[in-house]
């Protein structure tokens, strides 16, 4: 497979690869692998959430708000 990049994206990829001591194609492979792994994890998490919702397992809006406030509290 061949991927065509916009010139500015290709230059940016080359610059980042050089900073990391990699060839641009090696960096592109790493980035693509990480993206695909993250995407698979995201899809799995969504499916878990959908299955829980189908079973009627919900968290009330107020509880979500309380939890987020605790997480985001400095």
NORWO-V213022 format. One record per helix or strand of 2 or more residues. SS is the DSSP state (H for helix, E for strand). FROM is the first residue (numbers start at 1). LEN is the number of residues. If there is no record, write none. Layout:
SS|FROM|LEN, SS|FROM|LEN
This chain:
H|7|13, H|24|31, H|61|12
